[in-house]
Amino acid sequence: MTLLEGILVALAGVLAGGINTLVGSGTLITFPTLLAFGVPPVTANVSNTIGLVPGSISGAIGYRRELAGQRARVLRLSSASLVGGVLGALLLLVLPASAFEAIVPVLILLGIVLVVLGPSISRRVAARHAERGGLPHHGAWWVWPSVLLAGIYGGYFGAAQGVLLMAILGIGIDEALQRLNGIKNILGAVVNGVSGLVFAVVAPVDWQVVLLIAVGAVVGGQLGAKVGRRLPDPWLRATIVVVGLVALTAFLVG
């Protein structure tokens, strides 16, 4: 890889890290960039997954204020992401690419719709649980298995995983969207981290690419956190929808 290509990959990492912290779907920037520079698809997928982990951690650190008081919730949901990430990585190794290619656009569209309808749905969910004493601290019963399913998808191919997670968390947990975004960053880091470890054992890794994306993603994660934390909930929700629509278009056109 030439010096110019390395710089461009690092810049792609900055953009991906920022977008992942805000919403998710940073993979839609880094993965095509690596392919354009001649990195084999499998190596690009594996290296990209590992390289984006530090960016997710950086974004989570940027949201540390919003994460205050959510330790138990984060630990519980992280267990779902951990299991889901492993399962998703294993599915990538055994299933044909066409198996998930058909469902990815459907999942992204579902995530977008749920994000848009999130406030209305969450009010109804909260109202029902209010009659029973309110929502549990960890959210509705279906949040954990839904995060598990999102982790499976993320372990297979992480683009727009954040859109799905924000839809799940926003509807199932009675909490401010910014605080849920902090949780989303940690869950994304868990999925990418565990699936990356699985990939590293069974697939070729370009550690130069990993380093370049990681450095860029760490910077992007901090920038994304600074921007994202200042966005009012409606603007953050609108950003999620826009990025989700871009991701959906990219999959359908591609």
Secondary structure, 3 states (H helix, E strand, C coil): CCHHHHHHHHHHHHHHHHHHHHCCCCHHHHHHHHHHCCCCHHHHHHHHHHHCHHHHHHHHHHCHHHHCCCHHHHHHHHHHHHHHHHHHHHHHHHCCHHHHHCCHHHHHHHHHHHHHHHHHHHHHHHHHHHCCCCCCCCCCCCHHHHHHHHHHHHHHCCCCHHHHHHHHHHHHCCCCHHHHHHHHHHHHHHHHHHHHHHHHHHCCCCHHHHHHHHHHHHHHHHHHHHHHCCCCHHHHHHHHHHHHHHHHHHHHHC
